[in-house]
Structure formats: structure tokens, C-alpha cells
């Protein structure tokens, strides 16, 4: 009678089974031997666990490979890797042996184990491109004349606005802004921000008719934080110049459809290439954080104090002289809770801004003036945040280039203007949050970025309401009574009219 030995190596030792006659290899006999083998495996596994230091406690975590991480530059170490050898295979083999359908897996060599990151340790640092996010907004507008000077003879002003090219006798629907923002922390001390606009008009090279929906760079800057708490930073690149509270507030957050002539004429386009230092003390930041959490429309992350130097020719224009523009702003929010129950949660923010520059306007003959003109202003602002009633006002004074129709030349002239705005905030209604507002603005001065720096002579009242039926959608309806001089030195006088205006803003 032939006899044979069954031997198997399980990483726990060698098991020797008694010989079995060949003619006894029935199904019942094989099943009995299998049951005996499983019992022996369990017994030896339990004996090994008992001899291990610490008893039969939980299985220790597999060792993980130590790795060097270059966060922000290269993919970091710590991703799942495969181990060539299972350090403690017996527990898994014993568990597999409990299942009669897969008992034979206990006889096989251990499979490579996929090691996961330790949940008790921080996850691997993200690479720089994984830190970036994409957001933006689109503004679709319609402007409809109710009455007034939508057209006029040659040499006479028509009702137009330097802020919205869609105010004409012919336009219906227009894109005011189509913005995409790429932003993120590419390093623990470096923040990147890039914003193009895809709704820019340019002049047709073959004629006077403009072409629309070109892409233009609006922002491209990096913030370098000077402390771990990010209270102070240096901003490098094309950015907003810290002059005017309304200028710094994003058009995505602004309540009115356009900025005021008086404040925006200081830095049309709001931006220039330069370097700015910003500082925000904790007391001011805590108040702004509370306002932001409550849904208030803030002016942005520009600090309580900011000062910088810039080219001075404004956004996307070639620098024309060796001088620089110096600008700065200080603003501070005051919590009014201490004044009594009537002022609970109320915040009043006040501040001032100023700049000095030498500017060379474009001429109708082509190019820019050979002379640099004085361009300097100082302004004040105050905001009582709507909780639920609010007020907002700004005023500035200064000197700047302006076309003189008598001298038929550009000269430096005084300027002055500002606005006062009232608003009321309702957080809950059947149409969602809404905010009615009313604004009066006035300005006497030049529009320095226009050809030949034409004079603006503006008086305007705007009444409107913004509501948000769902979070991504904001709708603004407004009526405006305008009295303006057109920004063209060849057209004289002022135009008047009544406009209905509407805007759909999609946030994404």
C-alpha cells in the first residue's frame, strides 16, 4: 500500500499529516482530513499569537516608507506603495482558513499588501497645481431709454456713460463682464491670483466700429506673506490700486450697477502694475470676518492699511515716464455695540486714501502727450453696514489733466465729486434676500484715460433693487435719471435722460 505525506508551509512552521491509504481517498475521507488540517492551523495560529510580546492584541500597523516632500513643487512622498513582503501574514491566513470555500488560500504565499497612508498623520502635501481653484461670474445687461437724448447732432453731447458702453440708442443685450478667477496658495507663504475678462471691446482696425468679447488681463499678482498669521503681506503684479473704497470693492459684490464717476476717474480700471504693502491688525480682521459671515458686501482683502508704488498709466497701458504713482489707504471698522441696544451688531467703517502721480493722456493725433501732467487726489469714505439700514458715502478732491475747450489744449485743472448711497437689507423673503438702494452722485473734472482727457460733468440719481432668488443668481433692476456730459471733447453741453437698466449676474 502506497503511503504519502502531506506537508504545507504557512510561514508558521511545517505541518505533518499521518499517511492515508490510497484506496481510502474518498470524498468523506478528504473532507475529514481538511477539517483536521483547519483545526491544526487554528491551533498553531493561536499558539503563535499567545507567544508574541503583548499577547493577542491588535495587529501592529505596517511600517511606512519615510519620504521627502517638496510641497508646491514636486509630487509629495506618501502615496500608496506596494510592499514586497507581508510583515505579519498569519492573521490574514487564519481568517481565510475559517472560510471552507477559500481555505486553500492559506496554503499560498502571501500577496503583496497595498499600504495606505497612516490616518493618524497628516495627508501628503498637495502639489502647487492641486492648490489652485477656479471661480468667476458673468454679468448680462440690458439698458433701455425711457426718455432723453439717446441721439444728438454732431458737436452736442449724447447720453452716454464711461462705465457701460451698452448705453446707446441701438444696444439691447450686452455682456458687461465675463470673469474667471484662478487663485490658490501655491506655498504656505505665497498666494497666486489671476483674473482675465472675456467681455472687453477693442477698436476695429479698419474703421470706427468696435469689436466685442476679447480677453483682457485684469489681475495677475502674487501675495507674499511676511508673517505666519498672514497679517502683513507684499503684493506684486497687476492689481487694484488702494484708492477709494468703492474702487476696491469687487463688481461681483457691489450693489449699484456701476462705480461713481468721481471716485473711479481717479484710477479708471482700478488697476496698475506695482508693489503694495498691506497690513491688517486682528481687531479689524475679527470685525470683517463677522460681517462676511453675516453676508455683508465688503470691499475685499485689502487690509486696514495699504501703501504702494505703481507705473501710473493705469491698467494695460505702457508706462510713459520714469516717475511712479504712490498711493495709499487706511480704513478701520468700529463696532457700535457699546452705544446701546439700538446699535447692536452695527459697524461703522471710516477711512481716507490719497495718491500722487504724473500722467500722460492719449491725444487724438495719436500717441500720448509729450508733457506729464500733475495727477493727485485725496478722498474720504464712510460706510454704515446695512443691518438692516445702511449708508455709504465717498468724496474726493484733487487736480488732474483735463481738456480746456477755450485753450483747445490739455491742462491741469481742479476736480471734485463723490456720492451718497442708502440701502436696506432684507435677508428672508419669498424671492430670497433682497436689498433696495438709492444713490446720488456728482462730479466735475477730467476723464484722464479718454482721448484728449475730456471733461465729465455728471449729476445722477439711481434707484434700484438687487435680489437673489437662488445662490448663484443675482438680479438687479434700476432706474436712473442722468444728466451727463459725454466723454468726448468734440461734443459740448450736457445730455439728459431716463433709463431703465437690468442685470443678471451668474456666480460660479
Rosetta blueprint (number, residue, H / E / L):
1 X L
2 X L
3 X L
4 X L
5 X L
6 X L
7 X E
8 X E
9 X E
10 X L
11 X L
12 X L
13 X L
14 X E
15 X E
16 X E
17 X L
18 X L
19 X L
20 X L
21 X L
22 X H
23 X H
24 X H
25 X L
26 X L
27 X H
28 X H
29 X H
30 X H
31 X H
32 X H
33 X H
34 X H
35 X H
36 X H
37 X H
38 X H
39 X H
40 X H
41 X H
42 X H
43 X H
44 X H
45 X H
46 X H
47 X H
48 X H
49 X H
50 X H
51 X H
52 X L
53 X L
54 X L
55 X L
56 X L
57 X L
58 X L
59 X L
60 X L
61 X L
62 X L
63 X L
64 X L
65 X L
66 X L
67 X L
68 X L
69 X L
70 X L
71 X L
72 X L
73 X L
74 X L
75 X L
76 X L
77 X L
78 X L
79 X L
80 X L
81 X E
82 X E
83 X E
84 X L
85 X L
86 X L
87 X L
88 X L
89 X L
90 X H
91 X H
92 X H
93 X H
94 X H
95 X H
96 X H
97 X H
98 X L
99 X L
100 X L
101 X L
102 X L
103 X H
104 X H
105 X H
106 X H
107 X H
108 X L
109 X L
110 X L
111 X L
112 X L
113 X E
114 X E
115 X E
116 X L
117 X L
118 X L
119 X L
120 X L
121 X L
122 X L
123 X L
124 X L
125 X L
126 X L
127 X L
128 X H
129 X H
130 X H
131 X L
132 X L
133 X E
134 X E
135 X E
136 X E
137 X E
138 X E
139 X E
140 X E
141 X E
142 X E
143 X E
144 X E
145 X E
146 X E
147 X E
148 X E
149 X L
150 X L
151 X L
152 X L
153 X L
154 X L
155 X L
156 X E
157 X L
158 X L
159 X L
160 X L
161 X L
162 X L
163 X L
164 X L
165 X L
166 X L
167 X L
168 X L
169 X L
170 X L
171 X L
172 X L
173 X E
174 X E
175 X E
176 X E
177 X E
178 X E
179 X E
180 X E
181 X E
182 X E
183 X E
184 X E
185 X E
186 X E
187 X E
188 X L
189 X L
190 X E
191 X E
192 X E
193 X E
194 X E
195 X E
196 X E
197 X E
198 X E
199 X E
200 X E
201 X E
202 X E
203 X E
204 X L
205 X L
206 X L
207 X L
208 X L
209 X L
210 X E
211 X E
212 X E
213 X E
214 X E
215 X E
216 X E
217 X E
218 X E
219 X E
220 X E
221 X E
222 X E
223 X E
224 X E
225 X E
226 X L
227 X L
228 X L
229 X L
230 X L
231 X L
232 X E
233 X E
234 X E
235 X E
236 X E
237 X E
238 X E
239 X E
240 X E
241 X L
242 X L
243 X L
244 X L
245 X H
246 X H
247 X H
248 X H
249 X L
250 X L
251 X L
252 X L
253 X L
254 X L
255 X L
256 X L
257 X L
258 X L
259 X L
260 X L
261 X H
262 X H
263 X H
264 X H
265 X L
266 X L
267 X L
268 X L
269 X L
270 X L
271 X E
272 X E
273 X E
274 X E
275 X E
276 X E
277 X E
278 X E
279 X E
280 X L
281 X L
282 X H
283 X H
284 X H
285 X H
286 X H
287 X H
288 X H
289 X H
290 X H
291 X H
292 X H
293 X H
294 X L
295 X L
296 X L
297 X L
298 X L
299 X L
300 X L
301 X L
302 X L
303 X L
304 X L
305 X E
306 X E
307 X E
308 X E
309 X E
310 X E
311 X L
312 X L
313 X L
314 X L
315 X L
316 X L
317 X L
318 X L
319 X L
320 X L
321 X L
322 X L
323 X L
324 X L
325 X E
326 X E
327 X E
328 X E
329 X E
330 X E
331 X E
332 X E
333 X E
334 X E
335 X E
336 X L
337 X H
338 X H
339 X H
340 X L
341 X H
342 X H
343 X H
344 X L
345 X L
346 X L
347 X E
348 X E
349 X E
350 X E
351 X E
352 X E
353 X E
354 X E
355 X E
356 X E
357 X E
358 X E
359 X E
360 X L
361 X L
362 X E
363 X L
364 X L
365 X L
366 X L
367 X L
368 X E
369 X L
370 X L
371 X L
372 X L
373 X E
374 X E
375 X E
376 X E
377 X E
378 X E
379 X E
380 X E
381 X E
382 X E
383 X E
384 X E
385 X L
386 X L
387 X L
388 X L
389 X E
390 X E
391 X E
392 X E
393 X E
394 X E
395 X E
396 X E
397 X E
398 X E
399 X E
400 X E
401 X E
402 X E
403 X E
404 X E
405 X L
406 X L
407 X L
408 X L
409 X E
410 X E
411 X E
412 X E
413 X E
414 X E
415 X E
416 X E
417 X E
418 X E
419 X E
420 X E
421 X E
422 X E
423 X E
424 X E
425 X E
426 X E
427 X L
428 X L
429 X L
430 X L
431 X L
432 X L
433 X E
434 X E
435 X E
436 X E
437 X E
438 X E
439 X E
440 X E
441 X E
442 X E
443 X E
444 X E
445 X E
446 X E
447 X L
448 X L
449 X L
450 X L
451 X L
452 X L
453 X L
454 X L
455 X E
456 X E
457 X E
458 X E
459 X E
460 X E
461 X E
462 X E
463 X E
464 X E
465 X E
466 X E
467 X E
468 X E
469 X E
470 X E
471 X L
472 X L
473 X E
474 X E
475 X E
476 X E
477 X E
478 X E
479 X E
480 X E
481 X E
482 X E
483 X E
484 X E
485 X L
486 X L
487 X L
488 X L
489 X L
490 X L
491 X L
492 X E
493 X L
494 X L
495 X E
496 X E
497 X E
498 X E
499 X E
500 X E
501 X E
502 X E
503 X E
504 X E
505 X E
506 X E
507 X E
508 X L
